[in-house]
Amino acid sequence: LAGLTTNRIAEVAGISIGTLYQYFKNKQQILSTLGEREARTVTAKMIATLSKPDPSDAGDQAQVLIRAVFSAFGGRSQVHRVLLEHNLAQGNQDRLHESPAVIAKLLTASGIARPDGTRRKLSPAEAFVLTQAFSGVVRASVGQAAKGLPRAQIEEALLRLIQGFLK
């Protein structure tokens, strides 16, 4: 981040530095805005996955959800990690916890699909634990904590965790 400047941001964006400052007061505000945007994008993908009316079972739904979240970061894992760390350093923890809260609310309201086509609604405590565990694994795997671990193995372990929790 030390090498990132507002001049470089403006240059890459194809705008003047004056135009950039009309929208953002400094580099920190730009990074915070980008971090919030990343969080909203991932949350939207999660909501779309959980809202699908007819997955074949909860395992399939969980696997689709895991893949959607991890693919949202794609090759941008380092960028996401930097944005996440920046937001935490700036005291924006509340914004980072909004996504699990939104997902937890959805899980208590509409539930997760069962193999028989019905949905299992989670209690508020179950939804909280599941979403916090899920988001913790995602944050750690995008950051440095899981360095060297194959993403496919992390996804598979997370899927087993979710399936075990829902049994």
N, C-alpha and C positions, 0 to 999 in steps of 0.2 A: 504493500500500500504506500510505502514511502516514495516510491518512484512514480506513483500515479498522481497526475496533476490535473487541475481543472482545464488548463490549456490543452493537454493531451486529450482529455475527454471531449472537449469542444471540437478539436481537430478530427477525431474519429467519428464524431456525430455529424460532422459537416456543417457546423454552425459557428458563429462568432462567439468569443468569450463573453461579450456583452449580453448576447442572447441567452447563454447558459446562466449567467448571473440574474437574468430576469426571472428565472424559474427556481434556481437553487442559490442559497446564500453561501454555501461552501461545499467542499468535497465530502465532508461528513454527512451533510444532508442528502447528497446524491447517493452515497453508499447506503444510508438508512432507507431511502426510497426504493433502491434496487432490492435490498433485503426484504422489504415488505412485499414488493412485487413478486419475488421468488416464492415467498410463503403463500401468497394468494393463488398463484398458479398451481402449486402443488395441492393446496386445499381444494381448489376447483376440480382437479383430476380425481382426488380421493372421493369427493362428493358425487361426482358423475359415476364413478365405479360402484359406490355403495348404493346409489339410487337406482341402478339397473333393476328392472322388475323381475328378471327371470334367469339368474345364473343357475347352473345345474346343482350346485351345492355350496355350502359355506367355504369349503376348502378351495373350490375354484374361485369364488369371490375374493377370498383372502389372497390367493396367488395373483389374481389380476390386479388387486390393489397394491400388493408389494411391487410387482413389475411396473405398474404405473408410476409409483413414487420414485423408485430407483431410476427408471428411464427418464423421469423429469429432470434428473440431474445429469444424465448422459455423460458426456465427456467434460462437463463443466463442474465436476466435483470440487476441484480446487477453488473455483470462483464461488460456488455456493458456500464452502467452508469459510472463505474469507469474509463473505457477506454476513454469515451467521456469527462469526467471531466479532466482527465489527459491531453488529447490533447488540450483542451481549455486553461488549465493552462500553457501549454508549448508554447502557441501562435500559435497553428496549426489550427486556425479558417478557413483558406482558404481551407484546406483539407476537413474539415467537410462541407463546402459549395459546394464542387465539385459535390456531389451526386444530390442535387436539381437542379444544373445548367445542368447536363447531362439529367435529367428527363425533365426539362423545354424545352430543345432543342428538345427532342423527341416529346413532346406534340405540339410544334409549327410545327415540320416537318411532323409527321404522324397523330397527333390528337388522339381523344378518340372515341371509337365506339358508334354509335347511334343505337337505336332500329331497324331502317330500314336497317341496314347494312352499311350505309355510316359512314364516320368519320368526327368529328368536330375538325378542327384545331384551336388551341388556339393562340391568339395574344401573342407576347412576354410578354406583361404586364400581361395578364391573366395567362399564364404559370408560371410566376414568383410568382404571388400572390398565386396561387393554390399550387405550390410545397413548398413555404415557410410556408404556413399555415399547410400543411400536415406534413412537417418535424418538425415543431415546436411542434405539438401535439404528434408526435412520441417521440421526445426527452423528452418532459415533462412527458409523460406516462411511459417511461422507467426509468426516474429519480425519484426524490422524489415528484415532484409537484402533481402527481395523486395518491399518496399513499392512499390506502383504497378505491379507486374507482374501481369497477369491470371492467376488461378489455373489456368484451363484451359490456358494456354500452359505453365505450370510443369509441370502434370500430363503434358501431351503430351511435353515435353522429357525428363521423368523416365522415361516409358514407352520412348522411343527409346533412352535410356541403358541401361535394363535389357535391352531386346531386343538391342541391340548387344553387350552383355556376354555374353549367353547364346548368341550365335551362334558 
